[in-house]
Amino acid sequence: MYQVVLDTNVLVAALRSKRGASHRLLGLLGDGRWRPNVTVAVVLEYEAVLKRDCHLFDLTEHDIDDIVDAICSQAGLHRMYFLWRPIASDPNDDLILEAAIASHSDFIITFNARHFPDSERFGIRCLTPKEFLILVKELP
């Protein structure tokens, strides 16, 4: 089973379009081939960004709570014992990389791999949602 951390931009993309790879990936929550991982900081980031933009998705804040709860119900929750900051090129992405390190994740699923130039140093690869779906054989 692959261990992954979903970057917030993947969740935003999934809610913007039901036709994209991000939405398809979220539809696979609970699939035995992969498991999302979170920390409290990552969940708070998901919630803040998605609630800020919920009007763009025709969703309510309650809908966002349900989506975040669904992710958390399938995710491994990890504690942060050590902060690696600053390590990502975007300070907001430090949360994602730290979660990936803490959870010993195989991948960060993101549209901004360039924000994680040092992830490979920790044995973590960055993939787009489409690349990950190809890896788990959901796309040809």
C-alpha positions, -999 to +999 in steps of 0.1 A: +000+000+000+013+034-010+015+061+017+008+096+003+001+131+014-022+152-007-012+187-014-041+212-008-040+222-045-051+187-054-082+190-032-090+224-047-087+209-082-109+180-072-137+203-061-134+226-091-139+199-117-155+165-115-138+154-147-101+157-136-077+132-121-079+149-087-116+143-085-111+107-096-083+103-070-106+115-042-132+090-054-107+063-046-105+071-009-106+039+010-090+020-019-066-006-006-038+005-029-030+038-012-036+057+020-036+094+026-017+107+056-023+139+075-012+159+105-033+183+125-016+212+107-024+197+073-061+192+082-063+228+094-048+239+061-072+218+041-101+232+060-090+269+058-083+269+021-114+249+011-137+270+033-122+302+020-130+291-016-162+271-010-183+296-028-163+288-060-173+252-057-210+258-049-204+242-016-212+252+020-188+252+049-207+222+062-200+204+029-163+212+033-164+197+068-179+166+054-152+163+027-124+169+052-140+144+076-141+118+047-104+123+040-096+121+077-117+089+081-094+072+056-061+089+066-034+080+090-030+108+115+006+115+124+022+136+151+049+161+144+079+155+166+104+176+146+099+206+123+120+207+092+112+244+083+121+261+062+126+234+036+100+239+008+102+269-015+067+280-004+064+282+034+028+269+032+042+237+016+064+230+046+033+215+063+028+190+035+065+180+033+067+176+071+036+154+071+051+133+043+083+129+064+065+121+096+043+095+079+071+080+060+051+086+028+061+073-006+046+103-024+034+138-022+005+142-047+007+178-060+006+200-090+036+219-077+065+194-075+089+223-079+078+235-045+093+203-030+129+202-044+143+184-014+116+158-011+138+131-028+163+136+000+138+120+023+128+093-002+096+110-011+086+115-048+062+141-060+036+130-085+006+147-101-028+131-096-027+117-131+008+102-126-004+086-094-035+072-110-013+057-138+009+042-111-020+025-093-034+014-128-065+035-127-054+052-159-037+037-189 
